[in-house]
Amino acid sequence: MSRPLLYPLAEGTTRAQSLAVRERCGDAGRVWTSWAGMAQSQGWVRRYFKAFCKGFFVAVPVAVTFLDQVACVARVEGTSMQPSLNPGGSQSSDVVLLNHWKVRNFEVQRGDIVSLVSPKNPEQKIIKRVIALEGDIVKTIGHKNRYVRVPRGHIWVEGDHHGHSFDSNSFGPVSLGLLHAHATHILWPPERWQKLESVLPPERLLVQSEEDCLQGSP
């Protein structure tokens, strides 16, 4: 609401002079009103900016926590998981959903596709299929030992594309502490959208007993 400015008029003031004074007063009132409106506008902008900053600095840790603790997406590179992932080779790359929450207690099962920190390069993440759990006996492919019993707190991981994968057949059983996430879905490209099933390739079934190891030894 504008504030009126009142100025006393001297005696003998003519009508023209009176009108001129009133006009100047009106101009001053409009200037005051304009200044007040600008002040209110600037105050609103300051309040909005303060609220935005407060919300932003609250939202960023939440987003980081979500990505670190719950889930994130990642693009799969290479051919080691063909045909399950990247069936088109270098022509296209699958984007997968990585669920951190599912492996928070190191709970995985045979057939799961997981991402993990590379045992050979801590800066690199690799994606493989869990073939065997602790206590399982696995028949290796190209490992220095034909049969390996997976030690406690470890898993055996392989790529689906045998012969084109750097996996446990090269570096042995992997500590559960290197688990990063469980790959649950393909999100991109759209025509590839699907849930990733936890299945073991038929040729990678586990050895049932140590007697089977002895019978299969050369």
Secondary structure, 3 states (H helix, E strand, C coil): CCCCCCCCCCCCCCHHHHHHHHHHHHHHHHHHHHHHHHHHHHHHHHHHHHHHHHHHHHHHHHHHHHHHHCEEEEECCCCCCCCCCCCCHHHCCCEEEEECHHHCCCCCCCCCEEEEECCCCCCCEEEEEEEECCCCEEECCCCCCCEEECCCCEEEEECCCCCCCCCHHHHCCEEHHHEEEEEEEEEECHHHCEECCCCCCHHHCCECCHHHHHHHCC
